């Protein structure tokens, strides 16, 4: 890089180094074509280098489509909620993912440490524990040989070049929950399981995963309904162990309610979808258009807010960045800056 690659006007903290070839706070990313980072603790991505690529994912694209400022806060400023501050449904979904990964062979996972990290309530842990007991009692079978958390690192050519003539490539990242040579599995733990059983509403994520590997022919969505039993009436004084036992008994009594697509004969669950149900070329085209729009927003500072979604970022769910937009401040007990994957 050279100093002309930086736009000093975009960063109030910009300071050239002694060689005048970069900012003293600039750190290169592991991938040299990727936008670098800032050494200052309050920043994440270097905001003075708009001609470097920021990798996209289906979730970051969703952020940009929802609200340009939301994308800016998360992808460029690197702000994320602390694990202990996220919602109960997200905590339970994360715990279930980790429990399942450990069940399938990842012995490095420390479940008590995860529960402590997220400061999970005893009731939320009891819900996941009840589901897991039922999962084992039902003898659910899992196809062996799956690659857990297989990483996506995809490049999509763009029909432009940078100022030095270097071809522009869109970087796409993500993870499969469980990947096999010609199919993959996605696990969902949700109070609204029907949202994950409609190809239209999962096309962004699942279509992206098909796009990343042309050998994949199908996906099975392993969807679990999060327990919602109330502790009222005769159960108002039950402790977490009693609550977990009640959930376990309820799941065992009606497994198809909790494990969508449950087959008692095969001892499996899930909804299978085929590649042909997802328009991967349309998804590829959308990524290219959004990549261009994000680039334009970086050049023109087009990080405007979409206040129509602040209280409804998903049906009935408030945006978790709303307090930052309201106050202009980042509460350190709620938010933190993401870890920077710098080049050493």
C-alpha positions in Angstrom: 0.0 0.0 0.0 1.0 3.6 -0.4 -0.4 6.8 1.2 -2.5 7.6 -1.8 -4.5 4.4 -1.1 -5.9 6.1 2.0 -8.6 8.8 2.1 -7.6 10.9 5.1 -10.8 12.8 5.1 -12.8 9.7 6.1 -10.9 9.2 9.4 -10.4 11.9 12.1 -7.7 9.7 13.7 -5.6 9.4 10.6 -1.8 9.9 11.1 0.8 9.0 8.4 3.8 7.0 9.5 7.4 8.1 9.1 7.7 6.5 5.7 4.5 8.2 4.6 3.1 5.0 3.1 0.3 4.2 5.5 -1.5 5.3 8.7 0.3 4.5 11.9 -2.8 2.7 13.2 -3.3 0.6 10.1 -3.0 -3.2 10.3 -3.2 -5.6 7.3 -5.8 -8.3 7.3 -4.7 -12.0 6.9 -6.0 -11.8 3.3 -4.1 -9.0 1.6 -7.0 -8.2 -0.8 -9.2 -7.7 2.2 -9.8 -4.3 3.9 -7.4 -3.9 6.8 -8.1 -3.0 10.5 -7.4 -0.2 12.9 -5.1 -0.6 15.9 -7.2 1.9 17.9 -9.5 0.0 20.4 -12.6 2.0 19.4 -12.3 1.1 15.7 -12.5 -2.2 13.8 -12.0 -1.9 10.0 -9.8 0.9 8.6 -12.3 3.4 7.3 -9.8 5.3 5.2 -9.2 2.6 2.7 -12.5 2.3 0.7 -10.8 0.4 -2.2 -10.2 -2.8 -0.2 -12.8 -5.6 -0.1 -14.8 -6.4 3.0 -16.0 -10.0 2.9 -19.7 -10.5 2.6 -21.9 -13.2 4.2 -25.6 -13.8 4.0 -26.0 -12.2 7.4 -24.0 -9.0 6.5 -26.0 -8.7 3.3 -29.2 -9.0 5.4 -27.9 -6.2 7.6 -27.2 -3.9 4.6 -30.6 -4.6 3.0 -32.3 -3.9 6.4 -30.4 -0.7 7.2 -27.2 0.8 5.9 -26.3 2.2 9.3 -26.7 -1.3 10.9 -24.3 -2.7 8.4 -21.8 0.1 9.1 -22.0 -0.4 12.9 -21.5 -4.2 12.6 -19.2 -4.7 9.6 -17.1 -1.6 9.6 -17.1 -0.3 13.2 -17.2 -4.0 14.3 -19.7 -3.5 17.1 -21.3 -6.6 18.4 -23.4 -7.3 21.5 -21.5 -9.0 24.3 -22.5 -12.7 24.6 -24.1 -12.1 28.0 -26.3 -9.3 26.5 -27.9 -11.2 23.6 -31.5 -12.4 23.8 -32.5 -15.7 25.4 -33.5 -17.3 22.1 -30.0 -16.5 20.7 -28.3 -17.9 23.8 -30.3 -21.1 23.6 -29.7 -21.5 19.9 -25.9 -21.1 20.5 -25.9 -23.6 23.4 -27.8 -26.1 21.3 -25.3 -25.7 18.4 -22.4 -26.4 20.8 -24.1 -29.3 22.6 -24.8 -30.9 19.3 -21.3 -30.3 18.0 -19.9 -31.9 21.1 -22.4 -34.8 20.8 -21.1 -35.3 17.2 -17.5 -35.5 18.3 -16.0 -32.1 18.9 -14.4 -32.8 22.3 -12.9 -29.3 22.5 -16.2 -27.7 23.4 -16.6 -26.8 27.1 -20.4 -26.6 27.8 -20.2 -25.2 31.3 -17.8 -22.5 30.1 -20.3 -21.5 27.3 -23.1 -21.3 29.8 -21.0 -19.0 32.0 -19.8 -17.0 29.0 -23.4 -16.2 28.0 -24.6 -15.9 31.6 -27.5 -18.1 30.7 -30.4 -18.4 33.0 -31.1 -21.7 34.7 -34.5 -21.9 32.9 -32.9 -21.5 29.4 -30.3 -24.1 30.2 -33.1 -26.4 31.5 -34.9 -26.1 28.1 -31.8 -27.1 26.1 -31.0 -29.9 28.6 -34.6 -31.3 28.3 -34.3 -31.3 24.5 -30.9 -33.0 24.5 -32.1 -35.8 26.9 -35.0 -36.4 24.6 -32.7 -36.3 21.5 -30.6 -39.2 23.1 -33.6 -41.1 24.4 -35.2 -41.1 20.9 -32.0 -42.5 19.5 -31.8 -40.0 16.7 -29.4 -41.2 14.1 -26.8 -38.9 12.4 -25.1 -39.8 9.1 -21.4 -40.2 9.9 -18.5 -38.4 8.2 -19.9 -34.9 8.3 -17.5 -32.0 8.4 -18.5 -29.8 11.4 -18.5 -26.1 10.8 -17.0 -26.4 7.3 -15.8 -22.9 6.3 -16.8 -21.1 3.1 -14.1 -19.0 1.5 -15.5 -18.1 -2.0 -14.4 -15.5 -4.5 -16.8 -14.1 -7.1 -15.3 -12.1 -10.1 -16.5 -8.6 -10.5 -16.5 -6.8 -13.9 -14.2 -3.9 -12.7 -10.6 -3.4 -11.8 -9.0 -1.3 -9.0 -7.0 1.9 -10.0 -3.8 -0.1 -10.3 -5.4 -2.6 -12.7 -5.9 -5.4 -10.2 -9.2 -7.3 -10.8 -11.9 -6.8 -8.2 -13.2 -10.0 -6.5 -16.0 -10.3 -4.1 -15.1 -12.3 -1.0 -17.9 -14.5 0.5 -17.6 -16.2 3.8 -19.7 -18.4 6.1 -20.0 -21.8 7.7 -21.9 -25.0 7.1 -23.2 -26.6 10.3 -22.4 -30.1 8.9 -21.2 -30.7 5.4 -21.0 -33.9 3.3 -19.6 -34.4 -0.3 -23.0 -33.8 -2.0 -25.3 -32.4 0.7 -25.3 -30.4 3.9 -27.2 -30.0 7.2 -28.3 -26.8 8.9 -29.5 -26.9 12.6 -32.0 -24.5 13.9 -33.4 -24.1 17.4 -36.2 -21.7 17.3 -39.5 -20.6 18.8 -40.7 -19.9 15.3 -39.6 -23.1 13.5 -41.9 -22.6 10.5 -39.7 -19.7 9.4 -37.0 -22.3 8.5 -39.3 -24.7 6.6 -40.1 -22.3 3.7 -37.5 -22.2 0.8 -38.5 -18.6 0.0 -37.5 -17.3 3.5 -34.3 -19.4 3.8 -33.1 -18.7 0.2 -30.5 -16.1 1.2 -28.6 -18.4 3.5 -29.2 -21.8 1.9 -28.8 -20.4 -1.6 -25.5 -18.9 -0.6 -24.3 -22.3 0.7 -25.3 -24.0 -2.6 -23.6 -21.2 -4.5 -20.4 -21.8 -2.6 -20.1 -25.5 -3.7 -21.6 -26.7 -7.0 -21.3 -30.3 -5.9 -24.0 -29.9 -3.3 -27.4 -31.3 -4.4 -29.5 -31.0 -1.2 -29.8 -29.6 2.3 -31.7 -31.0 5.3 -32.9 -28.4 7.7 -32.8 -30.0 11.2 -35.3 -27.7 12.9 -36.1 -28.0 16.6 -39.0 -26.1 18.3 -37.7 -24.3 21.4 -39.8 -25.4 24.4 -42.3 -22.8 25.7 -43.9 -24.6 28.6 -45.1 -22.1 31.3 -44.3 -22.5 35.0 -47.8 -21.7 36.3 -50.5 -23.4 38.3 -49.2 -26.6 39.8 -45.8 -25.9 38.3 -45.3 -22.3 39.6 -42.8 -23.4 42.3 -40.8 -26.0 40.2 -37.0 -25.8 40.2 -34.9 -25.9 37.0 -34.4 -29.6 37.3 -38.1 -30.3 37.6 -38.8 -27.9 34.7 -36.2 -29.7 32.5 -37.8 -33.1 33.4 -41.3 -31.7 32.4 -39.9 -30.6 29.1 -38.2 -33.9 28.5 -41.5 -35.8 29.2 -43.4 -33.5 26.8 -40.8 -33.9 24.0 -40.9 -37.7 24.4 -44.7 -37.8 24.3 -44.9 -35.8 21.0 -41.5 -35.8 19.3 -42.9 -34.6 15.9 -44.0 -31.4 17.6 -40.5 -30.5 18.6 -38.4 -32.3 16.0 -39.9 -31.1 12.7 -40.1 -33.9 10.1 -39.6 -36.6 12.7 -39.7 -40.2 11.5 -40.0 -42.8 14.2 -39.1 -45.5 11.7 -35.8 -44.0 10.5 -35.1 -42.2 13.8 -34.3 -39.0 12.0 -35.9 -35.5 11.6 -35.6 -32.6 9.3 -37.0 -31.0 6.1 -35.1 -31.8 2.9 -34.7 -29.3 0.1 -33.1 -29.7 -3.3 -30.7 -27.4 -5.1 -33.2 -26.7 -7.8 -35.5 -25.0 -5.3 -32.9 -22.2 -5.0 -32.0 -19.8 -7.7 -28.2 -19.6 -7.2 -27.6 -17.4 -10.2 -30.0 -14.9 -8.9 -28.3 -15.0 -5.5 -24.9 -14.5 -7.3 -26.2 -11.5 -9.1 -27.6 -10.1 -5.9 -24.3 -10.4 -4.2 -22.6 -8.5 -7.0 -25.2 -5.7 -7.0 -25.0 -5.4 -3.2 -21.2 -5.4 -3.3 -21.3 -2.5 -5.7 -23.8 -0.6 -3.5 -21.7 -1.2 -0.4 -18.6 0.1 -2.2 -20.6 3.2 -3.2 -21.7 3.7 0.4 -18.1 3.5 1.6 -17.0 6.0 -0.9 -19.9 8.4 -0.4 -20.5 7.7 3.4 -23.9 6.5 2.6 -24.6 5.0 6.0 -28.0 6.4 6.5 -30.5 5.0 9.0 -33.7 3.2 8.1 -35.8 4.1 11.1 -38.8 2.2 9.8 -37.2 -1.1 11.0 -35.7 0.0 14.4 -38.6 -1.6 16.3 -39.2 -4.4 13.8 -35.9 -5.7 12.5 -37.6 -9.1 12.4 -41.3 -9.5 13.1 -41.8 -8.2 16.6 -38.0 -7.9 17.3 -36.3 -4.6 18.1 -32.9 -3.9 16.5 -30.2 -4.6 19.1 -28.2 -1.5 17.9 -31.0 0.9 18.5 -29.5 2.4 21.7 -26.3 3.3 19.9 -28.4 5.1 17.2 -30.4 6.9 19.9 -27.6 8.1 22.1 -24.5 8.0 19.9 -22.7 6.0 22.6 -21.7 2.4 23.0 -22.5 1.0 26.4 -19.4 -1.1 27.3 -21.4 -3.5 29.4 -23.6 -4.3 26.4 -21.4 -4.0 23.4 -17.8 -4.7 22.4 -15.6 -4.4 19.3 -15.1 -7.7 17.3 -11.8 -9.5 17.4 -9.5 -8.3 14.6 -7.9 -11.0 12.4 -4.8 -9.2 11.5 -1.7 -10.3 9.6 1.3 -10.8 11.9 
